Amino acid sequence: MGGLREVAAPFVVTGPSGVAVRTRLKGLTAGDEEVLRLVGAHLGSLASRDLKARCVEGLEHSAESWAVRKRELTGVSSSRWAGSITKATHDQWALARHGQAAHIQGLEAGIRTIAHRLSLPVGAKGTKRAAGGYRSRREWHAKARRLRVLEDRLGRVRAERDAGRVRVVRGGRRLARTRHHLADAGLTAAQWRQRWEAGRWFLQADGESGKRFGNETIRITPEGEVSIKLPAPLAHLANAAHGRYVLAGRVRFAHRGQEWADRVAAHRAVAYRIHHDTGRDRWYVTASWQIPPTPTVPLEAALAHGVIGVDTNAGHLAAWRLDTHGNPIGDPRRFFYDLTGSAPHRDAQVRHALTRLLHWARSCGVKAIAVEDLDFQAEKTREKHGRRRRFRQLISGMPTGRLRARLVSMADATGITIIAVDPAYTSRWGAQHWQKPLTSTTRKTSRHDAASIAIGRRAQGHPIRRRTTPPPHDQSDRAGHRTVQADRRALGREEPRPRIPGPRTRCVPPDAERTRATRAPTTVRDARSDQEWVQDPLLLTE
């Protein structure tokens, strides 16, 4: 079809490659908390120094310079602490580099949009594919100035990328900017300082297979005892042998606890991270480890028991179950979540909605869930959508990345396969072909419900449109609606029904003898009929 982009083929999403579980450090004494603060602050200063050195190197980084930085850190900490710090530094630099590339793409997209609209006459109407001209000369002039600003900004960012320079803020750029808006954030200077210092601490250690309990730096025994290898300047604070400090509290992982215990008992690598929640004044420890990738299930095997199509929206997930032929079964389901409030609250809302979705899929016996492969990074700029601020806020509030990562991780534990499909035209074609036919007096089908059917059918390889309804044969004998999806191997599934000889009533077999004469046609008024009823005699039974 002209004007439509090519739709990508659906694919099975690969499973997670790692696991992370978190629990609270309870029963800590004042001395334990003070030691954790001192160790975190000391290692945090070393991490800041190493990050600065890495940013200075830029593209000139090499294995030799990495070894030099690690040797410098080893003297003021330990070899394992130095390895964890340098590895975290490289990961942070690579993440900043990736964000820099995304920023350049956003600036280029904005410049293209503004340049196109400036080239059109003022007030020119746009199309579905491209925006029109600006509404007034005033707006045209303001956008011309903004175009120059974006071009200058793009030039600076490109020059920084070519030079290998990145901008990184340990502790978070958002928290750093909050320092100038304490009243709006509801914080005092002391509270902000406490959060800032806690955000810049460094208390994380990589695991090592073959070492005792999988980690020599931060060690947690199967019984829950936590001990930390103190850096060299803080070795005098040790309360155990070999310069270690044992915390008074015990930990227990409720989620995947048995899996963690098995790894620790087998001395397999487990990485730990200790952090402080200043808002609730609590300490937490996060354990993470790698898992072997789950074998990818073939698409045909995953769809053997049908599929559940899921349409992602700002406040809910719209889902509908489809059989193997692409027909909707039962009623649609909705799983709501609230994305207001703090980040932990939003994350919990997403997890609860996905938990209900997976439980419903397991109860139905379905082994596959189809979702859209959404990415709104280049679709939510104000240059693309202009004054549509509410729409930009809508798509910005949809947790596409977090929801997909959560869904893949949670579905892997339940044995359900996630299939990603191209999101092109699913809402439009779903509403066009499925919304009205599935709406009745007892069920109101929304546009999102119809889109979930389109997503599921695309995952199965079926066309989104429904089968064409043939016209009825006769006013007195209707053929009915033929809108269900037949199997693709069925012969003649799109042809009209075969003509069956005999009377045109379904209650009489084709070879039955007519028992009455036909009536006179009603096209001629006042015409007398010379036909009469013919009644067979009653059957005599012996």
C-alpha positions in Angstrom: 0.0 0.0 0.0 1.3 3.4 -0.9 2.4 5.8 1.8 2.8 3.0 4.5 6.1 1.9 5.8 7.2 -1.7 5.8 6.2 -3.6 9.0 9.0 -5.5 10.7 8.5 -9.2 11.4 7.7 -10.2 15.1 10.5 -11.8 17.1 10.9 -13.6 20.4 12.5 -11.3 23.1 15.6 -12.8 24.7 15.5 -13.5 28.4 17.4 -11.7 31.1 21.1 -12.2 31.6 21.3 -11.4 35.3 19.4 -11.3 38.5 19.3 -8.6 41.2 17.6 -8.9 44.6 17.5 -6.5 47.4 16.9 -6.7 51.2 17.2 -4.4 54.2 20.1 -4.4 56.6 18.5 -4.7 60.0 19.9 -4.6 63.4 22.8 -2.2 62.7 24.4 -0.4 65.6 25.5 3.2 65.6 29.1 2.0 65.2 28.2 -0.1 62.1 26.5 2.8 60.4 29.5 5.1 61.2 31.9 2.5 59.6 29.7 2.2 56.5 29.7 6.0 56.2 33.4 6.3 56.5 34.1 3.5 54.0 31.6 4.8 51.6 32.9 8.4 51.7 36.5 7.3 51.4 35.9 5.0 48.4 33.5 7.6 46.9 36.3 10.2 46.8 38.6 7.6 45.1 35.8 6.9 42.6 35.5 10.6 41.8 39.2 11.0 41.3 39.3 8.0 39.0 36.3 9.2 37.0 38.0 12.5 36.5 41.2 10.8 35.3 39.2 8.7 32.9 37.3 11.7 31.5 40.7 13.5 30.9 41.9 10.5 28.9 38.9 10.6 26.6 39.6 8.6 23.5 43.2 8.1 24.4 42.3 5.4 26.9 44.3 2.2 26.8 44.9 -1.0 28.9 48.2 0.5 30.1 46.5 3.6 31.5 43.9 1.5 33.1 46.6 -0.5 34.9 48.3 2.7 36.1 45.1 4.0 37.6 44.3 0.7 39.2 47.8 0.6 40.8 47.4 4.1 42.2 44.0 3.1 43.8 45.4 -0.2 45.2 47.7 1.6 47.6 44.9 3.6 49.3 42.3 0.8 49.2 42.9 -2.7 48.1 43.4 -4.5 44.8 39.8 -5.7 44.7 38.3 -2.3 45.7 40.5 -0.8 42.9 39.1 -3.2 40.4 35.5 -2.5 41.3 36.1 1.3 41.2 37.8 1.2 37.8 35.2 -1.0 36.3 32.4 1.2 37.6 34.2 4.2 36.1 34.4 2.7 32.7 30.7 1.7 32.8 29.7 5.2 33.8 31.8 6.8 31.1 30.3 4.4 28.5 26.8 5.3 29.6 27.5 9.0 29.3 28.9 8.4 25.9 25.7 6.6 24.9 23.6 9.5 26.3 25.7 11.9 24.3 24.9 10.1 21.1 21.2 10.1 21.9 21.4 13.8 22.6 22.9 14.4 19.2 20.2 12.4 17.5 17.5 14.5 19.3 19.1 17.7 18.2 19.4 16.6 14.6 15.7 15.6 14.6 14.6 18.9 16.0 16.7 20.8 13.5 15.2 18.9 10.6 11.7 19.5 11.8 12.2 23.3 12.3 14.0 23.7 9.0 11.2 21.9 7.1 8.5 24.1 8.7 10.5 27.3 8.1 10.8 26.4 4.4 7.0 26.4 4.0 4.8 29.5 3.7 3.2 30.8 6.9 -0.1 29.1 7.5 0.5 26.2 5.1 -1.4 23.1 6.0 0.5 19.9 6.8 -0.2 16.3 6.1 -0.2 13.1 8.2 3.4 12.5 7.2 4.9 16.0 7.7 3.9 19.1 9.7 2.9 22.3 7.9 4.1 25.8 8.2 4.0 27.9 11.3 0.8 29.7 12.2 2.1 33.3 12.3 5.1 35.4 11.5 5.8 35.8 15.2 6.0 32.1 15.7 8.1 31.8 12.5 10.6 34.3 13.8 10.8 32.7 17.2 11.5 29.3 15.6 14.1 30.7 13.3 16.0 32.0 16.4 15.6 28.6 18.1 17.0 26.9 15.0 20.2 28.9 15.4 20.4 28.0 19.0 20.0 24.3 18.3 22.6 24.4 15.5 25.1 26.0 17.8 24.3 23.5 20.5 24.7 20.6 18.1 28.1 22.0 16.9 29.4 22.1 20.5 28.1 18.6 21.3 29.6 17.1 18.1 32.9 18.8 18.9 32.9 17.3 22.4 32.1 13.8 21.0 34.9 14.0 18.5 37.3 15.0 21.3 36.0 12.2 23.5 34.7 14.6 26.2 31.7 13.6 28.3 29.8 15.3 31.1 29.2 13.1 34.2 27.9 14.1 37.6 28.5 11.6 40.4 25.4 11.7 42.5 23.1 12.7 39.7 22.6 15.8 37.7 19.0 16.2 38.8 20.0 16.2 42.5 22.8 18.7 41.7 20.3 21.1 40.1 17.9 20.6 43.1 20.4 22.5 45.2 19.1 25.7 43.6 15.4 24.8 44.1 15.3 23.5 47.6 11.9 25.2 48.3 10.2 23.5 45.3 11.7 20.2 46.3 10.7 20.5 50.0 14.2 20.1 51.3 16.5 22.0 53.6 20.1 22.6 52.9 21.1 19.9 55.4 18.7 17.3 53.9 20.0 18.0 50.5 23.6 17.7 51.6 22.9 14.4 53.3 21.3 13.0 50.0 24.2 14.4 48.0 26.9 12.8 50.1 25.0 9.5 50.2 24.6 9.5 46.4 28.3 9.9 45.9 29.4 7.1 48.3 30.9 3.9 46.8 30.1 0.6 48.4 29.9 -2.0 45.7 32.1 -5.0 45.0 32.3 -7.4 42.1 32.0 -11.2 42.7 34.7 -13.8 42.1 34.0 -17.4 41.4 36.0 -19.8 43.4 36.5 -17.4 46.3 34.9 -17.9 49.7 31.1 -17.3 49.4 31.7 -15.7 45.9 33.1 -12.4 47.1 36.2 -11.4 49.0 35.4 -7.7 49.5 31.8 -7.7 50.7 31.0 -11.2 52.0 27.7 -12.5 53.1 27.5 -16.0 54.5 24.6 -18.4 54.0 23.6 -17.6 57.6 23.3 -13.9 56.7 26.5 -12.5 58.3 27.9 -9.5 56.5 31.5 -8.5 56.6 33.5 -5.9 54.7 37.1 -5.7 53.7 38.2 -2.3 55.0 40.4 -0.1 52.8 44.0 0.3 54.0 43.5 3.8 55.6 40.6 2.4 57.7 42.1 -0.9 58.7 42.2 0.2 62.3 38.4 0.0 62.5 38.4 -3.8 61.9 36.7 -6.0 64.5 37.7 -9.3 62.8 40.7 -11.0 61.4 42.4 -10.0 58.1 41.2 -6.3 58.3 37.5 -7.1 58.1 34.6 -5.5 59.8 31.6 -7.7 60.6 28.2 -6.0 60.9 25.9 -6.8 63.8 22.8 -7.3 61.7 21.8 -10.3 59.6 20.3 -10.3 56.2 17.9 -12.6 54.4 16.8 -12.4 50.8 13.1 -13.2 50.5 13.0 -13.1 46.7 15.2 -15.8 45.1 16.7 -16.5 48.5 17.2 -20.2 47.8 18.9 -19.5 44.5 21.2 -17.0 46.2 22.0 -19.4 49.0 22.9 -22.1 46.5 25.3 -19.8 44.7 27.0 -18.7 47.9 27.3 -22.3 49.2 29.0 -23.3 45.9 31.3 -20.2 46.1 30.0 -18.8 42.8 30.4 -15.1 42.0 27.9 -12.7 43.6 28.2 -8.9 43.4 27.0 -6.7 46.3 26.0 -3.1 46.6 25.3 -1.3 49.9 23.4 2.0 49.8 21.7 4.3 52.3 18.1 5.6 51.8 18.3 9.0 53.5 14.6 9.7 53.2 13.7 6.7 55.5 17.1 6.4 57.1 17.5 2.7 56.1 20.4 0.7 54.8 19.9 -1.8 52.0 22.1 -4.4 50.3 21.6 -5.6 46.7 22.9 -8.9 45.5 23.3 -9.6 41.7 24.7 -12.4 39.6 24.7 -13.6 36.1 22.5 -16.4 34.9 22.8 -18.5 31.7 20.6 -17.2 28.9 17.3 -19.0 28.6 17.1 -20.9 25.3 14.9 -19.0 22.9 11.7 -20.8 22.1 10.8 -20.9 18.4 8.0 -18.6 17.4 5.7 -21.4 16.2 6.1 -23.3 19.5 5.4 -20.2 21.6 2.1 -19.6 19.7 0.9 -23.2 19.8 -1.6 -22.4 22.6 -2.7 -19.0 21.4 -1.4 -15.6 22.4 -2.4 -12.6 24.6 -2.0 -9.3 22.9 -1.1 -6.4 25.2 -1.5 -2.7 24.3 0.6 -0.4 26.5 -1.0 2.8 27.6 -0.2 5.6 30.0 -2.4 4.3 32.9 -3.2 0.7 32.1 -2.4 -2.4 30.0 -5.2 -3.5 27.7 -5.1 -7.3 27.0 -7.1 -9.7 25.0 -6.7 -13.5 24.5 -6.6 -14.9 21.0 -6.8 -18.5 19.8 -4.5 -20.1 17.3 -6.5 -18.7 14.4 -6.4 -15.1 15.7 -10.0 -15.0 17.0 -10.6 -13.1 20.3 -11.7 -15.3 23.2 -13.8 -14.1 26.1 -13.7 -10.5 27.2 -10.8 -8.0 27.3 -8.9 -7.4 30.5 -7.3 -4.3 31.8 -4.5 -4.0 34.3 -4.2 -0.5 35.8 -1.2 1.2 37.4 -0.6 4.7 38.8 2.6 6.5 37.6 2.4 9.4 40.1 4.5 9.7 43.2 8.0 8.5 43.9 10.1 6.2 41.8 9.7 3.2 44.1 5.9 3.7 44.0 5.8 3.8 40.2 8.1 0.8 40.0 5.8 -1.1 42.4 2.7 -0.2 40.4 4.3 -1.6 37.2 5.3 -4.8 38.9 1.9 -5.3 40.4 0.2 -4.8 37.0 2.6 -7.3 35.3 2.1 -9.8 38.1 -1.7 -9.8 37.5 -1.1 -10.1 33.7 1.2 -13.1 34.1 -1.2 -14.8 36.5 -4.0 -14.4 34.1 -1.9 -15.8 31.2 -1.0 -18.9 33.3 -4.6 -19.5 34.3 -5.6 -19.4 30.6 -2.8 -21.8 29.6 -1.3 -19.3 27.2 2.5 -19.5 26.8 3.1 -16.3 24.8 2.4 -12.6 25.3 2.7 -10.1 22.4 3.7 -6.5 23.2 4.7 -3.6 21.0 8.4 -2.8 20.5 7.9 0.8 21.6 10.6 3.5 21.8 9.5 7.1 22.3 13.0 8.6 22.6 12.7 10.4 19.2 8.9 10.9 19.3 8.4 13.1 22.4 10.3 16.3 21.4 8.4 19.6 21.4 9.7 20.2 17.8 7.8 17.2 16.5 4.5 17.7 18.4 4.6 21.5 18.8 1.9 22.8 21.1 0.5 19.3 22.0 1.9 19.5 25.5 -0.5 17.0 26.9 0.3 14.5 24.3 4.0 14.9 24.9 3.4 14.4 28.6 1.3 11.3 27.8 4.0 9.5 25.8 6.7 10.7 28.2 4.8 9.1 31.1 4.5 5.7 29.5 7.2 3.5 31.1 8.1 1.6 27.9 11.7 0.7 28.8 11.0 -0.2 32.4 7.9 -2.1 31.6 9.5 -4.2 28.9 12.5 -5.0 31.1 10.3 -6.0 34.0 8.0 -8.0 31.8 10.8 -10.0 30.3 12.4 -10.7 33.6 9.2 -11.7 35.3 7.9 -13.8 32.4 11.2 -15.7 32.2 10.6 -17.0 35.8 7.1 -18.2 34.8 8.0 -19.9 31.5 6.1 -17.4 29.4 7.5 -16.2 26.1 7.5 -12.5 25.2 7.0 -11.6 21.5 7.8 -8.1 20.3 5.9 -6.8 17.2 6.2 -3.6 15.1 3.8 -1.0 16.6 3.0 0.5 13.2 -0.8 1.2 12.7 -1.9 -1.2 15.4 -4.2 1.3 17.1 -5.6 2.6 13.8 -6.2 -0.7 12.1 -7.4 -2.3 15.3 -10.1 0.3 15.8 -11.0 0.2 12.1 -11.5 -3.6 11.9 -12.3 -4.8 15.4 -13.7 -2.1 17.7 -17.2 -1.8 16.2 -17.9 -5.6 15.6 -16.9 -6.5 19.1 -19.0 -3.8 20.7 -22.4 -5.0 22.0 -25.0 -3.9 24.6 -23.1 -5.7 27.3 -19.6 -5.0 26.3 -18.1 -1.7 25.2 -14.9 -2.3 23.3 -12.4 0.6 23.4 -9.7 1.6 20.9 -7.0 0.1 23.2 -8.8 -3.3 23.4 -9.0 -3.4 19.6 -5.3 -2.5 19.4 -4.5 -5.5 21.6 -6.2 -7.8 19.1 -4.2 -6.2 16.3 -1.0 -6.8 18.3 -1.8 -10.4 18.9 -2.7 -11.1 15.3 0.5 -9.5 14.1 2.5 -11.7 16.4 0.7 -14.8 14.9 1.3 -13.7 11.4 -2.3 -13.1 10.6 -3.5 -9.9 8.8 -5.1 -7.4 11.1 -8.3 -7.0 9.1 -11.2 -9.3 9.6 -12.7 -11.5 6.9 -15.1 -9.8 4.5 -18.7 -10.5 5.3 -20.6 -11.8 2.2 -24.0 -10.5 1.3 -27.0 -12.6 2.4 -28.5 -15.0 -0.2 -32.1 -14.0 0.2 -34.3 -11.9 2.4 -36.0 -14.9 3.8 -32.8 -17.0 4.2 -29.8 -15.1 5.5 -26.4 -16.6 5.3 -25.3 -14.8 8.5 -21.9 -13.1 9.2 -18.8 -14.9 8.2 -16.2 -12.8 10.1 -14.3 -15.4 12.1 -10.7 -16.3 11.0 -10.3 -19.6 9.3 -7.1 -21.5 9.3 -4.6 -20.4 6.6 -4.5 -23.9 5.2 -8.3 -24.1 4.7 -9.1 -24.2 1.0 -11.5 -21.5 -0.2 -11.5 -19.6 3.0 -12.0 -16.3 1.2 -14.4 -17.6 -1.5 -18.2 -17.4 -1.3 -20.1 -20.4 0.1 -20.8 -23.2 -2.4 -24.2 -23.4 -3.9 -26.1 -26.4 -2.5 -28.9 -27.7 -4.7 -32.3 -28.2 -3.3 -34.6 -26.1 -1.2 -33.1 -22.9 0.2 -34.1 -23.7 3.8 -31.6 -25.1 6.2 -34.1 -27.3 8.0 -34.8 -29.4 4.9 -32.2 -31.7 3.5 -31.2 -31.2 -0.2 -32.8 -34.4 -1.4 -36.1 -34.0 0.4 -39.3 -33.8 -1.7 -41.2 -30.6 -1.7 -44.5 -31.0 0.3 -46.2 -27.8 -0.7 -46.5 -25.6 -3.7 -44.9 -22.2 -3.9 -47.0 -19.2 -3.4 -47.8 -16.6 -6.1 -45.3 -13.8 -6.5 -46.1 -10.7 -4.6 -44.8 -8.4 -7.3 -48.3 -8.2 -9.0 -50.9 -6.8 -6.7 -54.4 -8.3 -6.5 -53.3 -11.3 -8.5 -55.2 -14.5 -7.5 -53.2 -17.6 -6.9 -54.4 -20.8 -8.4 -52.0 -22.8 -6.2 -53.1 -24.7 -3.2 -51.5 -26.3 -0.2 -50.6 -30.0 -0.5 -50.5 -32.0 2.7 -49.1 -35.5 2.9 -51.1 -38.1 4.6 -50.2 -39.0 8.2 -47.8 -41.8 8.6 -49.3 -45.0 9.8 -47.3 -46.9 12.5 -47.5 -50.5 13.1 
